[in-house]
Amino acid sequence: RLLLNNLSGVEACRNEAMRKREKWSKIPAFIVATVGGMEDQYNEEEEQSPYAELPLNAPHTIQQLEDYASSCASIQNLLLSLHSEGIASKWATGTIIRTHALRNLIGCKKDDMVV
């Protein structure tokens, strides 16, 4: 979708974020899972648009990888539990999880990784 318009990367990302905001405003609840103790997820000293995509800093140590994997397993268990109660759910990620805008909205620390 972002590639189909002629906007710059930041403008296209902002427009996509606004489209998702409209769509997401109709969803009754969100759960955003994070795992701490990861590599710093962004450089605060760089001036960027709040909607610019931040680089992905994957787990680097065995402990970080285990923490991330156990977080993923916990999310899957939560989704299965919701399903057993007849509650629809969806695990979704995308560019938006690596933006200052979302990280600030949910109160992420510098070493928190959104799962």
C-alpha positions, 0 to 999 in steps of 0.5 A: 500500500505504501508503495502505490502512492507517490508520497515520501516514506515519512509522509506515506507512513504517516498516512498509513498510521492515520488510516490504521488509527481510524480502523483501530478506533473501532476495536474495543480493546488492545493488548500490546506485549513488550519484552524488556532487557533487549538491545536499545530499540532506538537512538533518542539523539536522532531527530526523526518523524514520530512515524518514521520506521526505526531499525529492528534490533533483534535479540543478541544474546541467548537470554534475550532470545529466550525471553523473546521466545517465551513472550511469543509463547505466552501471547499464543497461549493468551490467544488460545485462551481467548478463542476458547472463550469465544473471543476473536483475537489477532496477533498483528505486527508491522511497521507501526510497532517500530515507530516513536509514535507507538512506543511513546503511546504505550510507554516503552522504555528504550530496551523494550521490544514490542512483540 
